[in-house]
């Protein structure tokens, strides 16, 4: 893994295949102020192994210390894209 800190609140991560040096996953983890206080937001992208730098998969995680309800993830109320 190659990790880079972007002060004051973000870490970039590249998961690199040792044998080939090819990046197989990129991710970022950021500390943000959310509606329930400080939260971690992680965004990851899986890179294709088809010879091109094509993104094949995405993951987005939002982690908070408080309890959550299903409505917290309702796309109609501001937590969507």
C-alpha positions in Angstrom: 0.0 0.0 0.0 1.0 3.6 -0.7 -0.5 6.1 1.7 -0.5 9.8 1.4 -1.8 12.3 4.0 -3.5 15.5 2.7 -3.6 17.6 5.8 -5.6 18.4 7.7 -8.3 15.7 7.2 -7.7 13.2 4.3 -5.7 10.1 3.7 -5.2 8.7 0.1 -4.6 5.0 -0.2 -3.4 3.1 -3.3 -3.3 -0.7 -3.0 -0.5 -1.8 -5.4 0.1 -5.3 -6.7 3.6 -6.2 -5.6 4.5 -8.4 -8.6 3.4 -5.9 -11.3 3.4 -2.5 -9.5 -0.1 -2.1 -10.8 -2.6 -0.1 -8.7 -5.6 -2.3 -8.1 -7.6 -0.2 -5.7 -7.7 3.5 -4.8 -9.4 5.0 -1.8 -9.7 8.1 0.3 -10.7 8.5 4.0 -11.7 12.0 5.1 -12.8 13.4 8.4 -15.9 15.6 7.9 -18.4 17.4 10.0 -21.8 15.7 9.5 -25.2 16.2 10.8 -24.4 14.0 13.9 -20.9 15.4 14.6 -17.6 14.3 13.2 -17.7 11.4 10.7 -15.3 9.4 8.5 -16.2 9.2 4.8 -14.4 6.5 2.7 -14.6 6.3 -1.1 -13.0 3.4 -2.9 -12.5 2.5 -6.6 -11.6 -0.9 -7.9 -9.3 -0.7 -11.0 -9.8 -3.1 -13.9 -7.2 -5.7 -14.6 -8.1 -5.7 -18.3 -5.0 -3.7 -19.2 -6.7 -0.3 -19.0 -7.1 2.0 -16.1 -10.9 1.5 -16.0 -12.8 1.8 -12.7 -14.9 -1.4 -12.3 -16.4 -0.8 -8.8 -17.1 1.9 -6.3 -17.8 1.8 -2.6 -18.8 4.8 -0.4 -18.9 4.5 3.4 -20.0 7.0 6.0 -19.1 6.2 9.5 -20.4 8.1 12.6 -20.3 7.5 16.3 -24.1 7.9 16.8 -27.0 5.6 16.2 -28.6 5.7 12.7 -32.1 5.1 11.3 -33.0 4.0 7.9 -34.2 7.5 7.1 -30.6 8.7 7.5 -29.9 7.1 4.1 -33.1 8.3 2.3 -31.9 9.8 -1.0 -34.7 12.3 -1.0 -33.4 14.0 2.1 -29.9 15.2 1.4 -27.6 12.2 2.0 -27.8 11.1 -1.6 -25.8 12.4 -4.6 
